[in-house]
Amino acid sequence: MRYKLMRHLLSIAALPFVVAVVVPIWVARRYAVHPTLGTTVQEVFAQIAGLTLCVIGAVLFLSSLRWFVTEGEGTLAPWDPPSRLVVRGPYRYVRNPMISGVVFGLFGEALILLSRPHFMWAVIFLGINFVYIPLLEEPQLAGRFGADYVEYCRHVPRLIPRLRAWHASD
């Protein structure tokens, strides 16, 4: 039990924590970005939208993590992946809900901080995943899970959630 918890904490610390907390703090320091309340209606609206995106991102990420732990029997780390294909919970809407959650969070941070450098970090991270996922991650998943994964990919989008849940029996 303790070993399992340590595996998950390590994978969270090594990946999403660095992307969503460490790098944004570095960006804020590097570009002298400080949290402030918006002074115009547009800025306040942007900050409210950013807060909404952060909440959506956190829900997606945490829900995905729960399914990885309970059904996938693995972690989010590439070096300790799930041993079973997870196609329930948020995975019925999007193939990479953890990455989607982090992306929503990064764009939310940029809006809350009204920060162009943070927006650029969100775009860079999204771009990295647009390359990494199809070139490296998906071929490995297809190799591990075979026809079930290929069928899943035909119905569920990579990063932008579909509106209605997909069910394997559809």
Backbone as CSV, one residue per row, in Angstrom:
resi,resn,N_x,N_y,N_z,CA_x,CA_y,CA_z,C_x,C_y,C_z
1,MET,0.833,-1.191,0.000,0.000,0.000,0.000,0.883,1.263,0.000
2,ARG,1.869,1.304,0.879,2.762,2.451,0.962,3.571,2.591,-0.334
3,TYR,3.996,1.460,-0.898,4.748,1.468,-2.151,3.902,2.063,-3.276
4,LYS,2.635,1.666,-3.351,1.731,2.166,-4.379,1.542,3.678,-4.264
5,LEU,1.365,4.147,-3.037,1.202,5.580,-2.799,2.461,6.331,-3.228
6,MET,3.607,5.814,-2.915,4.863,6.454,-3.299,5.029,6.508,-4.823
7,ARG,4.630,5.438,-5.502,4.686,5.426,-6.976,3.848,6.564,-7.548
8,HIS,2.639,6.740,-7.019,1.747,7.782,-7.528,2.258,9.176,-7.183
9,LEU,2.734,9.363,-5.975,3.249,10.674,-5.584,4.469,11.060,-6.417
10,LEU,5.335,10.095,-6.679,6.511,10.358,-7.508,6.100,10.760,-8.923
11,SER,5.149,10.030,-9.502,4.734,10.344,-10.876,4.051,11.710,-10.941
12,ILE,3.268,12.056,-9.919,2.612,13.373,-9.898,3.655,14.478,-9.717
13,ALA,4.589,14.269,-8.818,5.627,15.277,-8.574,6.512,15.468,-9.797
14,ALA,6.802,14.390,-10.484,7.719,14.458,-11.618,7.079,15.052,-12.863
15,LEU,5.783,14.899,-13.014,5.176,15.319,-14.280,4.215,16.502,-14.125
16,PRO,2.972,16.308,-13.737,2.052,17.453,-13.738,2.442,18.567,-12.766
17,PHE,3.038,18.238,-11.638,3.439,19.276,-10.689,4.489,20.191,-11.308
18,VAL,5.444,19.618,-11.994,6.481,20.429,-12.647,5.848,21.305,-13.723
19,VAL,4.978,20.724,-14.539,4.359,21.443,-15.655,3.407,22.540,-15.170
20,ALA,2.581,22.240,-14.172,1.517,23.159,-13.763,1.887,24.074,-12.600
21,VAL,2.981,23.765,-11.891,3.347,24.596,-10.736,4.774,25.143,-10.869
22,VAL,5.753,24.262,-11.031,7.146,24.700,-11.036,7.440,25.617,-12.222
23,VAL,7.093,25.193,-13.429,7.370,26.030,-14.604,6.586,27.347,-14.539
24,PRO,5.293,27.350,-14.209,4.595,28.636,-14.095,5.192,29.580,-13.043
25,ILE,5.685,29.038,-11.941,6.350,29.905,-10.962,7.624,30.494,-11.571
26,TRP,8.384,29.662,-12.274,9.586,30.155,-12.943,9.229,31.237,-13.958
27,VAL,8.178,31.003,-14.753,7.733,31.986,-15.755,7.346,33.292,-15.063
28,ALA,6.600,33.196,-13.974,6.176,34.403,-13.244,7.385,35.190,-12.743
29,ARG,8.368,34.498,-12.217,9.574,35.181,-11.722,10.383,35.774,-12.872
30,ARG,10.523,34.989,-13.916,11.322,35.425,-15.077,10.739,36.666,-15.737
31,TYR,9.407,36.734,-15.825,8.745,37.836,-16.524,8.050,38.808,-15.572
32,ALA,8.357,38.721,-14.289,7.800,39.626,-13.267,6.273,39.695,-13.333
33,VAL,5.645,38.525,-13.395,4.178,38.450,-13.401,3.723,38.298,-11.952
34,HIS,2.811,39.172,-11.549,2.284,39.134,-10.187,0.771,39.034,-10.240
35,PRO,0.167,38.233,-9.364,-1.298,38.140,-9.342,-1.928,39.482,-8.956
36,THR,-2.873,39.910,-9.778,-3.620,41.130,-9.491,-5.058,40.933,-9.940
37,LEU,-5.951,41.682,-9.344,-7.341,41.650,-9.794,-7.466,42.505,-11.044
38,GLY,-8.285,42.017,-11.991,-8.498,42.772,-13.212,-9.085,44.144,-12.924
39,THR,-8.745,45.099,-13.775,-9.240,46.465,-13.581,-10.341,46.832,-14.561
40,THR,-10.576,45.970,-15.543,-11.660,46.211,-16.498,-12.618,45.028,-16.455
41,VAL,-13.786,45.223,-17.029,-14.768,44.140,-17.089,-14.196,42.955,-17.861
42,GLN,-13.479,43.219,-18.938,-12.890,42.147,-19.740,-11.858,41.352,-18.937
43,GLU,-11.023,42.049,-18.175,-10.018,41.362,-17.378,-10.657,40.512,-16.282
44,VAL,-11.665,41.048,-15.619,-12.358,40.284,-14.577,-13.037,39.068,-15.195
45,PHE,-13.675,39.251,-16.352,-14.305,38.121,-17.039,-13.256,37.071,-17.405
46,ALA,-12.097,37.511,-17.893,-11.015,36.579,-18.250,-10.573,35.808,-17.013
47,GLN,-10.445,36.475,-15.880,-10.017,35.797,-14.656,-11.070,34.794,-14.172
48,ILE,-12.337,35.130,-14.302,-13.398,34.184,-13.929,-13.361,32.977,-14.873
49,ALA,-13.173,33.240,-16.168,-13.049,32.135,-17.134,-11.839,31.278,-16.800
50,GLY,-10.736,31.914,-16.397,-9.532,31.179,-16.027,-9.762,30.295,-14.814
51,LEU,-10.460,30.822,-13.830,-10.778,30.021,-12.646,-11.639,28.819,-13.030
52,THR,-12.594,29.040,-13.921,-13.450,27.946,-14.407,-12.613,26.883,-15.109
53,LEU,-11.680,27.311,-15.962,-10.805,26.355,-16.661,-9.948,25.567,-15.668
54,CYS,-9.460,26.239,-14.632,-8.650,25.537,-13.619,-9.471,24.482,-12.895
55,VAL,-10.709,24.790,-12.577,-11.573,23.817,-11.904,-11.849,22.634,-12.834
56,ILE,-12.189,22.908,-14.088,-12.426,21.828,-15.060,-11.171,20.969,-15.193
57,GLY,-10.023,21.606,-15.293,-8.755,20.879,-15.417,-8.480,19.994,-14.216
58,ALA,-8.713,20.518,-13.025,-8.474,19.732,-11.812,-9.420,18.545,-11.733
59,VAL,-10.680,18.751,-12.085,-11.653,17.646,-12.059,-11.254,16.567,-13.057
60,LEU,-10.895,16.976,-14.270,-10.454,16.001,-15.280,-9.227,15.235,-14.801
61,PHE,-8.236,15.956,-14.306,-7.002,15.314,-13.876,-7.241,14.339,-12.726
62,LEU,-7.920,14.794,-11.682,-8.123,13.945,-10.498,-9.006,12.746,-10.801
63,SER,-10.033,12.947,-11.605,-10.894,11.829,-11.979,-10.115,10.804,-12.803
64,SER,-9.283,11.287,-13.711,-8.455,10.388,-14.527,-7.503,9.594,-13.654
65,LEU,-6.882,10.283,-12.725,-5.944,9.626,-11.828,-6.639,8.520,-11.039
66,ARG,-7.839,8.793,-10.575,-8.615,7.795,-9.827,-8.836,6.532,-10.666
67,TRP,-9.221,6.711,-11.930,-9.457,5.552,-12.796,-8.167,4.809,-13.101
68,PHE,-7.048,5.535,-13.257,-5.759,4.878,-13.475,-5.409,3.987,-12.292
69,VAL,-5.654,4.496,-11.101,-5.324,3.745,-9.893,-6.232,2.535,-9.735
70,THR,-7.547,2.742,-9.839,-8.496,1.675,-9.519,-8.671,0.663,-10.638
71,GLU,-8.730,1.128,-11.870,-8.989,0.204,-12.975,-7.748,-0.131,-13.791
72,GLY,-6.892,0.851,-14.001,-5.708,0.632,-14.826,-4.563,-0.033,-14.096
73,GLU,-4.565,0.076,-12.785,-3.516,-0.514,-11.948,-2.125,-0.035,-12.342
74,GLY,-2.014,1.289,-12.536,-0.732,1.884,-12.871,-0.735,3.346,-12.498
75,THR,0.297,4.055,-12.933,0.397,5.480,-12.644,0.354,6.259,-13.954
76,LEU,0.402,7.581,-13.844,0.394,8.412,-15.037,1.769,8.499,-15.677
77,ALA,2.769,7.987,-15.039,4.137,8.081,-15.553,4.397,7.062,-16.661
78,PRO,5.091,7.494,-17.716,5.418,6.559,-18.802,6.266,5.375,-18.335
79,TRP,7.046,5.544,-17.275,7.891,4.463,-16.776,7.124,3.494,-15.873
80,ASP,5.859,3.791,-15.541,5.046,2.924,-14.684,3.587,2.991,-15.143
81,PRO,3.328,2.607,-16.418,1.997,2.805,-16.995,0.981,1.792,-16.465
82,PRO,-0.301,2.070,-16.711,-1.344,1.114,-16.317,-1.177,-0.203,-17.058
83,SER,-1.553,-1.272,-16.397,-1.448,-2.588,-17.025,-2.726,-2.953,-17.773
84,ARG,-3.792,-2.206,-17.530,-5.064,-2.459,-18.225,-5.552,-1.186,-18.895
85,LEU,-6.165,-1.338,-20.059,-6.714,-0.206,-20.804,-7.896,0.381,-20.041
86,VAL,-7.854,1.681,-19.803,-8.928,2.366,-19.091,-9.780,3.117,-20.108
87,VAL,-11.061,2.762,-20.183,-11.988,3.421,-21.108,-13.275,3.830,-20.395
88,ARG,-13.169,4.083,-19.095,-14.324,4.513,-18.314,-14.058,5.883,-17.715
89,GLY,-15.049,6.441,-17.047,-14.894,7.758,-16.452,-14.630,8.795,-17.526
90,PRO,-13.691,9.717,-17.298,-13.407,10.757,-18.293,-12.813,10.198,-19.581
91,TYR,-12.292,8.979,-19.522,-11.719,8.357,-20.727,-12.793,8.013,-21.752
92,ARG,-14.053,8.091,-21.393,-15.137,7.892,-22.365,-15.341,9.143,-23.205
93,TYR,-14.756,10.276,-22.777,-14.915,11.546,-23.485,-13.655,11.980,-24.230
94,VAL,-12.496,11.633,-23.685,-11.227,12.070,-24.270,-10.149,11.045,-23.900
95,ARG,-9.249,10.751,-24.853,-8.242,9.716,-24.618,-7.167,10.140,-23.619
96,ASN,-6.924,11.404,-23.498,-5.865,11.909,-22.625,-6.419,12.940,-21.648
97,PRO,-7.347,12.533,-20.782,-7.958,13.534,-19.896,-6.982,14.143,-18.902
98,MET,-5.917,13.432,-18.540,-4.937,14.044,-17.634,-4.231,15.199,-18.330
99,ILE,-3.781,14.968,-19.547,-3.115,16.029,-20.305,-4.111,17.147,-20.573
100,SER,-5.337,16.800,-20.960,-6.360,17.824,-21.190,-6.582,18.637,-19.923
101,GLY,-6.626,17.964,-18.783,-6.805,18.664,-17.515,-5.668,19.629,-17.233
102,VAL,-4.448,19.186,-17.482,-3.289,20.063,-17.272,-3.342,21.240,-18.247
103,VAL,-3.701,20.982,-19.498,-3.799,22.062,-20.491,-4.868,23.069,-20.074
104,PHE,-6.047,22.590,-19.669,-7.081,23.507,-19.178,-6.526,24.338,-18.015
105,GLY,-5.813,23.683,-17.106,-5.238,24.381,-15.962,-4.227,25.439,-16.371
106,LEU,-3.367,25.120,-17.338,-2.359,26.086,-17.780,-2.996,27.310,-18.438
107,PHE,-3.984,27.083,-19.289,-4.672,28.222,-19.900,-5.448,29.008,-18.837
108,GLY,-5.998,28.286,-17.858,-6.668,28.960,-16.751,-5.712,29.840,-15.963
109,GLU,-4.516,29.330,-15.680,-3.509,30.125,-14.972,-3.177,31.390,-15.750
110,ALA,-3.002,31.251,-17.075,-2.669,32.406,-17.910,-3.766,33.467,-17.835
111,LEU,-5.026,33.012,-17.851,-6.128,33.974,-17.770,-6.230,34.606,-16.386
112,ILE,-6.080,33.810,-15.351,-6.147,34.359,-13.988,-5.060,35.412,-13.782
113,LEU,-3.866,35.117,-14.266,-2.739,36.033,-14.094,-2.699,37.130,-15.161
114,LEU,-3.577,37.014,-16.165,-3.578,37.944,-17.294,-2.169,38.034,-17.884
115,SER,-1.580,36.851,-18.119,-0.166,36.758,-18.459,0.068,36.146,-19.831
116,ARG,0.651,36.929,-20.713,1.022,36.426,-22.041,2.116,35.359,-21.942
117,PRO,3.151,35.505,-21.088,4.162,34.446,-20.971,3.555,33.113,-20.498
118,HIS,2.597,33.159,-19.595,1.949,31.923,-19.153,1.096,31.325,-20.277
119,PHE,0.473,32.186,-21.065,-0.285,31.714,-22.223,0.656,31.001,-23.195
120,MET,1.840,31.583,-23.415,2.805,30.958,-24.322,3.265,29.607,-23.779
121,TRP,3.469,29.475,-22.472,3.837,28.193,-21.880,2.730,27.175,-22.124
122,ALA,1.466,27.572,-21.987,0.348,26.660,-22.233,0.350,26.201,-23.690
123,VAL,0.603,27.113,-24.610,0.650,26.762,-26.042,1.820,25.814,-26.316
124,ILE,2.978,26.088,-25.728,4.151,25.216,-25.914,3.858,23.820,-25.384
125,PHE,3.292,23.732,-24.183,2.981,22.421,-23.613,1.967,21.674,-24.484
126,LEU,0.954,22.369,-24.960,-0.026,21.751,-25.851,0.654,21.258,-27.128
127,GLY,1.532,22.083,-27.696,2.252,21.690,-28.908,3.128,20.466,-28.700
128,ILE,3.820,20.412,-27.567,4.650,19.241,-27.246,3.788,17.985,-27.240
129,ASN,2.609,18.080,-26.655,1.736,16.905,-26.575,1.100,16.549,-27.912
130,PHE,0.883,17.540,-28.775,0.390,17.245,-30.115,1.413,16.435,-30.909
131,VAL,2.682,16.554,-30.557,3.736,15.778,-31.215,3.989,14.474,-30.462
132,TYR,4.190,14.557,-29.150,4.568,13.395,-28.336,3.504,12.287,-28.349
133,ILE,2.268,12.644,-28.153,1.220,11.623,-28.008,1.089,10.750,-29.256
134,PRO,0.887,11.325,-30.457,0.733,10.435,-31.620,2.011,9.732,-32.058
135,LEU,3.162,10.354,-31.832,4.410,9.748,-32.303,4.979,8.700,-31.350
136,LEU,4.818,8.891,-30.042,5.430,7.974,-29.087,4.419,7.211,-28.235
137,GLU,3.507,7.923,-27.613,2.614,7.275,-26.651,1.601,6.347,-27.319
138,GLU,0.922,6.817,-28.353,-0.127,6.003,-28.968,0.389,4.723,-29.615
139,PRO,1.537,4.745,-30.316,2.052,3.476,-30.842,2.350,2.461,-29.729
140,GLN,2.871,2.947,-28.595,3.136,2.038,-27.475,1.837,1.459,-26.921
141,LEU,0.809,2.298,-26.796,-0.477,1.817,-26.291,-1.110,0.824,-27.262
142,ALA,-1.001,1.085,-28.552,-1.533,0.155,-29.546,-0.803,-1.179,-29.470
143,GLY,0.498,-1.120,-29.226,1.268,-2.354,-29.086,0.881,-3.140,-27.836
144,ARG,0.600,-2.438,-26.749,0.242,-3.103,-25.490,-1.197,-3.597,-25.466
145,PHE,-2.114,-2.819,-26.021,-3.537,-3.146,-25.872,-4.217,-3.581,-27.173
146,GLY,-3.511,-3.532,-28.294,-3.986,-4.083,-29.555,-5.267,-3.488,-30.103
147,ALA,-6.115,-4.378,-30.616,-7.337,-3.974,-31.319,-8.281,-3.171,-30.428
148,ASP,-8.306,-3.467,-29.138,-9.179,-2.709,-28.236,-8.794,-1.227,-28.221
149,TYR,-7.510,-0.954,-28.199,-7.059,0.438,-28.185,-7.331,1.103,-29.533
150,VAL,-7.091,0.404,-30.617,-7.341,0.953,-31.952,-8.820,1.311,-32.095
151,GLU,-9.702,0.439,-31.650,-11.141,0.709,-31.691,-11.488,1.920,-30.828
152,TYR,-10.921,1.993,-29.671,-11.135,3.120,-28.768,-10.717,4.431,-29.445
153,CYS,-9.568,4.428,-30.105,-9.077,5.625,-30.795,-10.010,6.075,-31.911
154,ARG,-10.683,5.146,-32.536,-11.613,5.490,-33.617,-12.798,6.303,-33.107
155,HIS,-13.115,6.186,-31.831,-14.330,6.806,-31.302,-14.097,7.965,-30.333
156,VAL,-12.937,8.007,-29.724,-12.691,9.004,-28.674,-11.534,9.909,-29.107
157,PRO,-11.734,11.235,-29.095,-10.682,12.155,-29.523,-9.500,12.203,-28.567
158,ARG,-8.379,12.639,-29.082,-7.115,12.648,-28.345,-7.099,13.654,-27.199
159,LEU,-7.399,14.933,-27.449,-7.225,15.959,-26.424,-8.455,16.828,-26.167
160,ILE,-9.317,16.970,-27.128,-10.511,17.803,-26.952,-11.702,16.887,-26.689
161,PRO,-12.283,16.975,-25.501,-13.355,16.030,-25.126,-14.559,16.078,-26.069
162,ARG,-15.134,14.915,-26.315,-16.383,14.834,-27.061,-17.526,15.186,-26.119
163,LEU,-18.675,15.528,-26.661,-19.779,15.981,-25.826,-20.525,14.842,-25.148
164,ARG,-20.637,13.716,-25.832,-21.342,12.564,-25.246,-20.360,11.430,-25.011
165,ALA,-20.572,10.726,-23.923,-19.673,9.626,-23.562,-19.744,8.499,-24.593
166,TRP,-18.586,7.906,-24.888,-18.528,6.733,-25.736,-18.556,5.496,-24.852
167,HIS,-19.287,4.507,-25.305,-19.348,3.211,-24.604,-18.857,2.143,-25.568
168,ALA,-18.023,1.260,-25.088,-17.452,0.211,-25.945,-18.516,-0.587,-26.675
169,SER,-19.701,-0.655,-26.132,-20.766,-1.448,-26.764,-21.497,-0.667,-27.854
170,ASP,-21.193,0.652,-28.020,-21.891,1.472,-29.039,-21.576,1.007,-30.440
